[in-house]
């Protein structure tokens, strides 16, 4: 058995077992943020969520939002592009920290 069991996704509401009111509030907020058209369509929100799921490395979220993307009309090409956007942003966020390295190099007279 793998640590990440896809069947566990259906058990997510159980996280609220000892704080049902907080979990209910979370689900209400989550649904209002991701489950309804607003300035962004549900499809656009699903693509964003899929990209974030990959950036956060959450297999449960990847499963859930792959399904949501398909349900809202996103195609595999759009989904793949969204994941590449997330990967590019993640790489860029890490690379920009090289400025700190360069500052340390200057401070140590190595540059």
Secondary structure as UniProt FT lines:
FT   HELIX           6..16
FT   TURN            17..18
FT   HELIX           20..34
FT   HELIX           42..56
FT   HELIX           59..71
FT   TURN            72..73
FT   HELIX           76..95
FT   TURN            96..97
FT   HELIX           98..107
FT   TURN            108..109
//
